[in-house]
Amino acid sequence: MVDMTRDHSSRTNPGFRRGRRISDLMTHDYHAFLDSSFAAERAGDAATALEYHRGIPMFQRSGHVVLLRQLADLADEMTPWMWARWAAYQCTRSEDRGSEGAAITHVALDYTLKMFCVDEIEATYLDGGDPVKIAARTAGEHWAFHQICSYELQGLECFLDTTATGRLAESASLARGWVDARIGGYRVESSAPEPLVVRGLAEDRSIQLLDLGGQVHADDAGWLLGRLVPSGTTPALMFDTRPLPVDERTARAASTGDRRGAWITALVEAMSSGRVDPAVVWSEDRELVTDVPSLALVTRATPKGALASTLDQLARGRDEVGRAAYRILRDVAAGSFGGNGDAPYVGAAAVNAHGYAEARGGLVLGEHGARWEHWADRVPDPARGRLLRLAELSRAAA
């Protein structure tokens, strides 16, 4: 395995990570906006960060804007685990030239590219493509990069010690309890409508988890790769981010020996042998307030006959995720949405800014109150609090 502890001075150029093609378009004002956005993020002010980020035309349709919009909408409803997830995400975006945090992200990126992306880079060179795009995509979308940067190279701890300020520094204390957690293999034993319970292979015991929808990633066999961390609430543990669907052999291999590095070897071998689809490590959206992917929300809420056109509209920039969230909440209010096993989708819809705003405006009739309360009992905060507020508004309208 590549030595991740090598001297940080052998890192890549910061421009390589974000992509020089975008930096060529950056004016002095845009750089100032970006610096102000970074400062606001690190202080825990998502609304201010969003305004600055929106001021940069090249970034207006980025996944980061979607994330900031959701956090800004939830500014008064943040839970301890949400603050911790935000800190873990931000440590992968360190750009301060010459800082320890930036050095960690560059080493993590270099390592991830060498371990997981060699074939793709070689094919790009042969086709005359731009490998910078692969690096930029890896930094933004690769599950293993985020894990290596945040934990295996202590990026989260470094961020908390040197970079976090303001409300984020004050509110992300739970993240301190995440820094030494190890990735392991798990198997889903039960999920909604029952409590989410997984079998920890390293511990050989059943563990009840805070249910943010991580089980939607598992196949029928239920094997997952993930990192359990304190939740700051009940149940006491949760996945630090969405878990990966893997086969049993990979899950077991990741749960033995030196678990800090065993999961990397296990995952690389599984993908090389074809047992695990390499696509599972990529995701355009880094979900912080739910483990239900945005695309899964769209798929669940869209009739099959309309799915192709809906996905086309999504690719063109239309907010089909928000529309899907509203459709789910509309069906919940009407009493026609799925069964209790669909609770993760209801929770994900409730924390969507567009879906929730539309629900507050038109789905709060008297008869809706009991239905909102029914689902509120099946999801954690902040989704639970939002559904209870819809119930209160519905009761007041009766």
N, C-alpha and C positions, 0 to 999 in steps of 0.2 A: 504494500500500500504506500502511496506517496506520503512523504513526511510533511505533515501540516505544520510542524513546529519550526520549520526553517526560518532563517532571518527574514523579517518583514521587508527589508530593504530591496528584496528581489521581487517586488510587486509590479503589476502592470501599471501603465499610465492611467490616471483617473479619466482621461478623455476616452479611453478604450471602453470603459464600463458603460457609460451613458450613450456612446456613439458619436463620433466626430461629425457625422452628417448633420445631426441636430445642432451641435455646438456651432457649426458654421452659420446657422441662421440666428443665433442668439445675439441680440444687440446689448448695449450697456444697460438699457432699461430692463430688458428681460432678465439679465443676470441679477440686477438689483431685486426684481420681483421674486426670483428663485431663492435668493439669499433670505429675503424676508419671509418667504413661505417656509423655508427650512427652520428659521428661528421660531416661527409661530408653532410649527409642529412640535418642536422640541420642548416648547413651553406648555403643550397640551391644549392649544387654541386652534381647533380644527376649522372653525368658521373663518378666522383671519387668514389661516394658511390657504383655505379654499379660494378666497378672494384674490390673493396674490397669484396663486397657481392658475386661476382662470384668465389672468392677464397675459399669459404667455400663449399665443395662438396655437403653437405646435403641440401643446399639452392638453388642450381643452377636451379631447375625446379619450384621454388616457384612463387606464384603470385606476390610477392613483386619484384622479379627480372624483371618480365614483366613490372610492373609499372615503375621501375627505368629506364628500357631501353626506354620506351616511353618518359619519362620526359627528359632523356639525349638527345634524338633525337630532342626534342622541346626546348632545352636550350635557344636558341636565339629568341624564338617565344612565350615566356611565357606571358600570359595576367594577369591582376590583380586577376581575379577570379581563375585562375589556381594556383597562389601562395597561395591564401586563402584556396583552397581545399587541397593543399599539406600540409599546416600547420594543418588543421583540421584532416587530416589523420595521420600526425606524432604524434599528441598529444595522439593518442590511442596506440602508441608503446613505451611509456615512460618506461624505464627499470632501471633508475638510482636509485640504492638502497638507501632508506632513503629520497628520494626527494618527494616534494609535488606532482609532476606530476605522479610519480610511484604510490603513494598512491591513487590518483584519479582513475587511470586505474584499480587498484586492487579492489577498492570499486565498480566501475562500472561493472567489470566482475562478482563479487560476486552477485550483485543485479540482473544483467541480467540472470545469471544462476538460481536464485531463482524465478524470475518472469516468465521466458520463457522456461526453460530447465529442470524443475523438473522431468517430466515424463521420459524424455530421460535419465537422470542421474539414476533414480530408475531402469529403464529397464537395464541399463548397469551394475549396481551392481548385479542385479538378474542373469544376463547372465555371470557374472564373467569377464566383460570387464574392460577397463581402463577409468575412468572418466576424467583423465588428458587430454585425447584426445578431449573430449567434450569441456573442458575449452579452450584448444588451438584453436579449431575450432571456438568457440564463439568469442574469441578475434580477430580472423582474418577475420571472414566472417559474423558476425551477425549485421544486420542493426541497431537494437535497441541498441546494445552495443556501436556502434560508436556514435549514437546520444546522449545517456546518458553520455558517457565519454566526448565527445567534448563540449556539451552544458549544459545539466542538472546538471552536476557536475563541470562546468566551466573549463574543461580540456584544451580547446582551449585558453582561456584567460591566464591560467597558463603557457601553453607552450610559448605563445608570450612574457610573462613577464619574464620567467626564463630560457628558453631553446633555443629558436631560436637565431641564430647568423648570421653573414655575410650577404650575399645577400638575404637570406630568411627573416631575420629580417628587412631588408631595404625594401623589396618588398611586404611583407604580410600585409601592413597597412589596406587593405580593410577588412581583417579578423576581425579587431576590431569592425567593424560594423555588424558582424555576431553573436557576443556572446550573445546578448539578444533576438535574433529572436526566435519565438515560432513555434512549429509544429501545423499544422491545416489541415483541410479537404478541398479538391478542386475538382472541376469537370471540365474536359476539354470541352471547348466550341468550340474551333477551333484549327486546327493544319495545318501543311504543306499540300498543298501549301500556305495556308493563314498563317498569324502570329500565333504563339502559344498563345492562350488566355485561362485562367482558371477562374472559378468562385470561389472566396474565400468565404467560408461559414461563417467564423467569421466576415469578413468585409462586406459580402453580396454585393460584387461588382465584376466586371470583371477586370482581371489583365493580361496585356500582359507580356510575359516572354521571356528571352533569350532562344532560342530554341536549346538545346543540345540533344534533343531526348527523353525527359522525358515522352512524351505521348505514346511511344511504350510500356510502362509498363501498361497502362490503358486497361481495358476490354472495351467492346462495350458501357457500361454505362458511362465510363469515370471517375469514382471516384478514387481519389488519396489521399494519406497521405504524407505530405512533409513539409519542412521548407523553406520558402522564405527568401532570403537574398539579399543584394545589389550585383549587378553584376559588378559595376565599368565601365559599358558601356551602350549602348542602345540596347534593353530595360533595364530599371533600376533594374529589379528584376530577380531572377533565383532560381531554387532549389539548396540547398547546396550540395546535392548528389542525386542519383536516387530516385524518389518517389516510394512509395509502392502502389500497386493496392489493394483497399479495397472496401467494400460495402458502400452504402449510410449511413446506420445507424452508422457505425464506423467513417466515415468521419465527420458526424455531431457531434457525441459524442466527438471527438477530438478537436472540434472547440468551445467548450463552457467551462465556468467556468475557473479553473486554468489550462491554456493550457500548462504550463510547465510539469504537470504530467497527465493531462486528456488523452493525447494520449496513454500513457502506459496502463492505465486502460482499455481504449476502445479497444486497440489492443489485449491485453490478453484475454478480454472477447470474442472478435470476433473469435479468434482462438480456444478458449475453446468450443465455441458453434458450430464451424464448418462453420461459415459464411466466414471466411478468411482462406486460406490455410497456415498453418505454414511454408511451404517451401518458401514463398515470402520474408521472412526476411533473408534468407541465400543467399550468393553469393560468389563464389570463387574468383571473380575479383572485386576489388574496383576501378571502373573506375573514373579517375579524369578529363580527357580531353574531355569526352563525357558521355552522359547518356545512350547510346546504349550499351547493354551488348555484350561482345565478342561472346558469344554463339549465340545471335540474328544476329550478323554480319555473322557468319558461316551459319546459317540456311537460311538467306536471299540470300546468294550468291551461295548456293549449290543446284544442281538439286535434286529433291526428291529421285530419284533412287540411288543417290550417297551419300545421307546424312548419312546413317548408317555407311558405311565404313569410311567416313570422320570423324565422331565423334569418331570412334574407333581409327583412327590415331591420333586424337587430344588427346585422353586419353593416348596414348603411348608416347606423348611428341613431336609430329610433330607440326610445327607452322601452323596449319590450319587457324588460325585467320588472320595471315599475307597473306596467300594465298587467303583467302576470300576477304580481303581488295583489293588485286590486281585485282581479278576478277571483283569486282564492278567498280574499276577505269578503267579497260580495257573496260567494257561495256559502261561506261560514254563516253570514248574517241570515241567509235564506234557509239555513239548515240542510243544505244539500251537498256539503263538501265531505267526501270520503268518509273514513272511519277514524277512530282514535289513533290508529297507527300512523296517520298522516300529520300528527302534531308537529314534527319538525318543520314541515312546509308552512303550517300556520304561523309558527314562531318566526320563520324567515320572512314571511309576508308582512308580519306586524312591524318588523324593524326596518322595512323598506320605506324610505321617506315618501315616495310618491303614493305607494299603496295605502300607507297609514293616513296621510293627509286627505286622500279621497274618501277613505272610510269615515273619518271624522266629519266630513262634510255631507255625506249622504247615506250612511249606513248605521244610523243611531236612532232608529224608531223604537218604540216601547217594546215590541215583541222580540227585539234583537238582544236585549239585556242578558237573558238566561243563556243564550248561545255563546255570547262573548265570555261569560263566566265559565261555562263548560270548558272551553279551550284554554282559558287562562290557568286553570288548575293543572294543565298538562304541559306547560312550557315554562322555562325559567325566565327571570328578569334579564334584559329589559322588556322582552316580548310580553311577559306576564303582566307587567305594569301597564303596558299600552292596551292590552285587551281588557283589563279591568277599567281603564278610563273610558273605553268605548262602552262598556257595560253601564258605567255611571251616567254617561251622556244619554244612553238609551233609556235608563230609568227616569232621568229628569224629563225626557220628552214624552213619557207615557201620560 
